[in-house]
């Protein structure tokens, strides 16, 4: 996945009204994650290495976007499942 895809996923989730706290659930760092942090990081050159933490973060984001597009709105459950599927 490319960083442009991550930017689109983050923007989608923000526009869909996903509470920011679920970014913390799916993100790999211990410090709080925000929409603005993710957007800034990937817009300024954040890399997505195959098998790396950002690739797994991207997969978790994509899972949430796909779930929402299928009509799911239980962000907490989706975030938990994404984290279990792609371990931090």
Number of C-alpha atoms within 10 A of each C-alpha: 14 12 20 12 14 23 19 15 22 24 15 17 20 15 9 13 10 19 14 15 15 18 21 16 19 26 23 17 11 8 8 13 18 18 17 12 11 18 19 13 14 18 14 10 9 13 14 18 12 10 8 12 17 21 19 24 22 24 20 28 26 21 20 28 20 13 15 18 11 9 8 13 15 12 18 14 13 20 22 14 16 22 21 12 13 16 13 17
